[in-house]
């Protein structure tokens, strides 16, 4: 089942929708089961202590798990941003390296490098936003490589400068490969199963607290589910760094242009 359409929603709407998804069923289940629990179980202070102990233990373990997942998701996003900046720097270095070569094809190669960079901004990034891995840069990289290789016999008196250009192209190709690999990083599906199952299983524990007022009991459920859904929203937004509204930016390539 493809759930990537959620990343097309504004973060505010997505967050509110997820909160409703958590809060509404939780409150409805509390209202539906509160009377049954009170009739069939002897709610007492001792039971409250047991429920609090169980909820505290689960909360500590599950909270630590969610925290680690959130940090990992943010780390993936930061790593991708660093790789994008690194690739943009490699492109600039390649452009400068080629610009000092005295060769009739030099202007054409510079134009190819510029076209490659513009393609990242105009074609590749919009495709990422749509969840597509369209990258015509491979063919353009091949053209640039062939053009630089063809220059070698004509710039034999600029051997050092040519070697720098070749090295710069290698760095650019490496950084491009790393960026492509990092762009598909996301939290594995089993982790999402644990996140959702753990979230939904932790809420009913609060139903067994002896709370004299239904309204106060609902407030407890509201507070917990509101906070819990917020954490899940944060993880979901950061999970696919190329899809969400907080996705990695192509601004480094714009600055390179």
N, C-alpha and C positions, 0 to 999 in steps of 0.2 A: 504493500500500500504506500503510495507516494504522498508524503506529508510535506514536501518541500514548498508547497504553495503557501504555507504559513509565513515564509520569509518574504512574500510579496506584500504582506500586510504591514501597515505602520506599527512601530513598536508599541505605541500606546494601545491600539486596538487589540493587538496580539496579547499584551499583558493583561488587559481587562477581560478578554475572552477566556484566558487561562484561569484567571481568578474566579470568574463565574463558574467555570467548569469544576473548580475545586470546591468553592464555597456552597453553591446551590445544592448539590447532592449531599454534602456533609451535613448541612443544616436540616435538610429534608429527612435524612436518615435519623438524625438526633430526635426530631419531633416524632417520627414514626416509632422509634424503639425505646424512647425514654420511659414511657409507661410500662412497657413489657419488662424492661430491666428492673424497674422498681418493684414490680409485682413478683417476679420470679427470683430475684436476688436480694439478699439482705444487705442493702447498702449501709455502710457504717464507716466510722473514722478509721478503723483498722484496715478495711478494704481500700479506703482512700490512700492509705500509706502504701499498700501493696501496688495499687494502680500507679501511684506517683513514682514508685521505685522502678517498675517495669517501663513506664513511659520515659523516665529519666535515662535509663540504660539504653533503650532503643534510640532515644533522641540524641544521646551523646555519640553513639556509633554512627547513626544515620547522618547526623549533622556533620561529623568529621568526614564522612564519605562525600556528602554534597560539597563541602568546602574544598576538598581535594580535587573534585571534578571541576568545580568553578575555576580554581587556580590553573588547572591543566588547560581548560578551554581558553582562558585568557593568555596563557603561555603560548599556545598554538597560534593565536592571533598576533601576538607580539613577534613571534618567530617569523611568520609570514610577512609582516610589515618590514622587518629587518632584511629579509631576502629580497623584497621588492626594491628597497632603497639600495641594496647592494647591486642588484641587476642594473638599476638606473645609473649607478656610478660606473659600472663596467661599460655600459653603452657610451657614456660621456668619454671615458678613457679611450675606447676604441675610436671614437670620432676624432679625438684630438691626435691620436697616434697616426691615423690615416691622413689627417690634414697636413702633416709635415712631409709626406712622401711626394717626391717630384715625379709624377706619372700622369700621362694624359687621361687615364681612367679614374684619377682621384676624385674629381667632382661627381662622377656617376656613383662611385662607392659611397661617398658621403651622403648622396641622395638615397641610396638603398638603406643605409643605417637610419636615416631620418624616417623613411617610409616604414621601416620595421617598428620603430618606436611609436609612430602615429597609429600603426595597426593595433598595437597593444591598447592604446587609449580608445580608439574608435570601434574596434571589432572584438578584441579579446575580452576586455572588461565588461562591456554590455552582455556578452555571452555568459560570462561568469555569473552576472547578476540574475540571468534567466536559468541558471543551473546547468548550462551547457559547457562542455569542454572543447569548444571550437577554437583552434589555435592555428591559423595559417602561417604562423611565424616560422615553422619548420622549413617550409619552402623558401621563405625569404632569407633565413639563416644560411641555407645552402647556396643561394645566389651570392650572398655577401662573401662566404668562404671561397667560392670559386673565383670571384672577382679579385679578392686579396691574393689568392694563389697565383693568378695570372699576372699580377704586378711584379712578382719576384724577379724575373729575368731583367726587367727594365729598371729596377732600383737596386742593382747589385752594388752600386757605389754608396748605398744607404743601408748597408746590411744591419747595422745596429737598430736604426729606426724601424726597419721592416720587421725585425725580430720582436720589437716592442709591440708593433701592431698585431702580429700573429699571437703573441702572448695575451694581448688585450682581448682578441677575439675568443681565445680559449676560455678566458675568465668569464666573458659574456655568455658563452654557450653553457658553461658549468652553472652559472648563477640562474640562467633561464631554466635549466633542468631542475635545479633545487626549488625554484619558485613554483613550477608546475606540480612537482611532487607534494609540496606543502599546501597547495591550494585545495587539495582533496582530503586533507586531514580532517577528521571529525571524531566525535565520541562513538565508540563501537556500540552496536545495537544492544548487546547484553547489558551494557551499563545503563542504557535508557530504560530497559526493562526493570532493572533494580531501582532506578530513580522513581519511576512511576508506581511500581508495586510497593516500594517502601513508603512512598508518600501516602498512598491510599490505605495501606494497612496500619499506619501509625495513627490515623485520625480516629478510628472507632475506639481506641483505647480510652480516649477522653470521655466517651459515653458512660463509662462505668464510675466516673467520679460522682460523689454524693453532693450535688449542688442544689440547694433548696429552691432556687428560683430558675424557672425555665429560661427567662430572659437573660439571666447571668450566665447560664450554661451555654446559650447561643452565642453570647459575646466571647466566651472562651474559645469556642469553635471558630468563630469569625477571625479572632486575632491569630490563632495558630494557622489556619488555612490561608489567610491573607499573606502572612510572612512566608509560609512554605511555597505557595504559588509564585511569589516574587523571586525566590531563589531558583526555582525551576525555570521561570521565564528568563532570568539572567543567563543560566547555562544554555538554554535553547538559542538565545540570541547570539551567544559567543561561539556556539558549536560549529557552525559552518561559516568561517570567516570571509568567504567570498559571496555569500548569499544575503545575509541580513542587512538591516539598515545601518548597522555598525560595521559593515564589511570593510575589508582592506581597500585602501584608496589607490588610484592610479596617479595621484598627484606627483610622486617622484618622477614619473615618466613625462608628465607635463612640464615639470621644471627642467628636465633634460632637453626637451624640445626647445 
